[in-house]
């Protein structure tokens, strides 16, 4: 659960004073994840509180996030699950989201120091905040537990007009030995199945069979 939407919450991990609700939400998420046999859970950081300046609350929010992540890591380890944290860009998508760059996420993961917590790297958010995608993928590859994709700036299919060369990035991920899922977190421009034509074309370009 991402908190109380009526209060503008979008995650609770780094929100001071909401630790109890974070723990309750984690317990529920673990139940759902076990039921659908999903080994990874996105632990959302949440937003800078309304009326607060990011710089003024950054230290307290990071401390809260680290505390909650360590708690979550211990709970998830009992279930052989991975916790994921995802930077969400604050330039377009969510100006108040606390966690917004892979550098910030990597620093927090280092401070938390738990092997079952990983980086959920969304190419869309990463491109908007930092670009430098090849270097970032190579640098943070040991921390990556999940990849998500969407073209920039429209957030549509990866073969729609935009800034990112996805065939190149897919081959880079293959060369790095990435064996996890790539989540298609984009808004299809039309029909969902028709919009997956990019994947069939990519498979064909790689000489792979597909159904």
C-alpha positions, 0 to 999 in steps of 0.5 A: 500500500502506498499510504493515504491517497486522499492525503497525497501520499505515494509510499511511506518508506521515507516519511517521518512518523509513518513507520507503523503504517509502513510496517503494516503495509509491508506485512500485507504486501508480503501476503500478496507476494507469497500468494502470487509467488512474486519474489520482489516487492517495491518499497516506495520512498514517498513524498516530501511532506506538503509545506516542507522544503526538500533540503530541510527534511532530507536528512530526517527522511533519509534516516527514516528510509534507512530504518524502514529499509533495514526492517523490511530487509529482515522481514523479506529475508525470512521469505526469501524475497527481494526489496526494491527501491525505485528513483522516480524523476522529480522534473516531470512525474512527481516533483515531491518524490523523495528518491529521484536519482540512481546515485541517491538510491545507491548511496542509501542502499550502501548505508542500509547494507542489506544484500536482499535490497536492490535498485529498481532502475526505470530507464524513463526516470533515469534518462530524465534525471541524469541521462548517461544511461550506458554508464549508469547501467554499467556502474549500478549493475551489481545493485540492479534487481529489476529494470523498467522501460518507457520511451522519453518523453512520451512514456510510450512503447520503446520504439515510439519516437523519443530519445532512447535507443532501446535496442542498444540498451537491451544488447548492453544488458545482455552483455552485462549478463542481466537475467531478470525481468524487464518491466514494460511500464509505459502507456500503449499508444493504442492496443496493448498487443499491437503495441508489443510489435517492438518486442517481436521485431527485437526478437527477430533482429536477434534471431530468436523464436517467439510465440 
